[in-house]
Amino acid sequence: MELNAIIDRFLEIYGGTKEDLYVFESPGRVNLIGEHTDYNGGYVFPAALTMKTTIVARKRNDQKIVLRATDLEDVVEADISNLADYKDLWWGNYQIGVAYEMQNMGYDIVGVDVLYDDTVPHGSGLSSSAAIEVSTALMFATLHNEKKGITEDVDMVEMAKISQMAEHHYIGVKCGIMDQFTSAMGKKDCAILLNCIDLTYEYAHLDLKGKKLVISNTNKKHKLGDSKYNERRGECDSALEALKGAMPDKTCLAEISPEEFEAHKHLINNDIVRNRAEHVIYEIDRTVKSVEALKNGDIELFGKYMNQSHDSLMNLYEVSCKELDTLVFEARKIDGVLGSRMTGAGFGGSTVSVVEETSVEEFIEKVGKAYTEICGLKADFYVTDIGDGGHRVFI
């Protein structure tokens, strides 16, 4: 919905006038390369999308958080004094989880009426959850600062960290920092090379030289808590412990080079665990090399690294699925496709492809037709723009 329509809907639900409203936005993200590396301390290369969560909010005079969404009939009412009690909500637990985490950190959580509008497709692998979390954190931080008379801008890196911790502690998914960081810190027309061990980062202008990023949504929903995400993380921890037999100073898989891995991978006596480590270590190497290729204007080499990434995620990390593989393999059949890979945690969600602008229409038609014939589902396609991270909108 357009912002004016969201505001009108808020006033229809909650009454009052627009003079005392707050508006916040935070985007979803697409990860171009560097998958399942973030929680292993490695590099990722995501970009914020123009698909986003928009919040319209108004302070209340009591201890209630009231949540509504433009596309849902559900109403969530949470008591600020008992925020731990809402973990089992089917919708609203991410928002209450952020409030709970912030409250535990010393933020003064105030009563508020909120209306959410999401244009990031849920379950698409484009981090709709991070968009919700970061926008919610920004809202509560802004209201806290106003109440305390604090005039400094909200620290968006802290909002990303809070959002990640809410997923860890409230939702129960031990996610990495990439999704929330990108939603908080995205920059128009740029991707972010982020080192997830220390959160150092640099913006890289995304000049694809007449090519487009096309996201293909399988419309097979995925949910991180149900997608063996935590299992993969445990396997990586096991691989690291085995490799420490020869390299006791290593604190994460990202600190191990491909050469060191090849010399010591025999210490991992479980084939599956060894495969997981191999993917992570070589994916980190691919990510760094792919960004250099992009900086050098070598889009074809960047596309090859994307292809290698998907093949590794499919064969070594085993987080792909028939639907993702079909979209990728059908994409690669189209002239003008330089690279295609799954993006996000996997087991459903979306793929991202670099496509010659003149081939986009053919891509959508042929890949969509083949996907429906093979998988029995209809894919959605987005020719994406890269947008800014979380921010307040003044009306």
PyMOL commands that set and color helices and strands:
alter all, ss='L'
color gray80, all
select helices_A, chain A and resi 3-14+18-20+38-40+80-86+93-104+128-148+156-171+178-185+224-226+229-243+253-255+258-267+271-295+299-315+322-332+357-375
alter helices_A, ss='H'
color red, helices_A
select strands_A, chain A and resi 22-31+43-44+46-59+64-69+76-79+112-118+190-195+200-205+211-217+337-343+350-356+380-383+391-393
alter strands_A, ss='S'
color yellow, strands_A
deselect
rebuild
show_as cartoon
